[in-house]
Amino acid sequence: MSNRQITLESNDKQKFDVNIDIIEQSKTIKDVLENCGGAEGTTIPLPNVDSANLKKIIEWLTHHKDDVPSFDDDEDYGERKKIEISKWDQDFLKIDQNSLFQLLL
């Protein structure tokens, strides 16, 4: 993992310095990063994400930084795979439904 950092800015103006390798697990943020040139030190505003949810997103991405991606874009989705959800993820997702929807957006 590299030491390259970017800054994510929530809609309530809180800033979070994050390793680029960690944050690129999020396809949405990875796409934004690529569109703005992906330079180290870049600040990416996230107008649809508040600081509480951004903290949760960063926490989840950091915890899963060494995970192997569970699927590729080219994979045939005809057959669903049964996956086991870790205790950490089960505990992480013990939040109210509104908060969960915000994380999914």
Secondary structure, 3 states (H helix, E strand, C coil): CCCCEEEEECCCCCEEEEEHHHHCCCHHHHHHHHHCCCCCCCEEECCCCCHHHHHHHHHHHHHCCCCCCCCCCCCCCCCCCCCCCCHHHHHHCCCCHHHHHHHHC
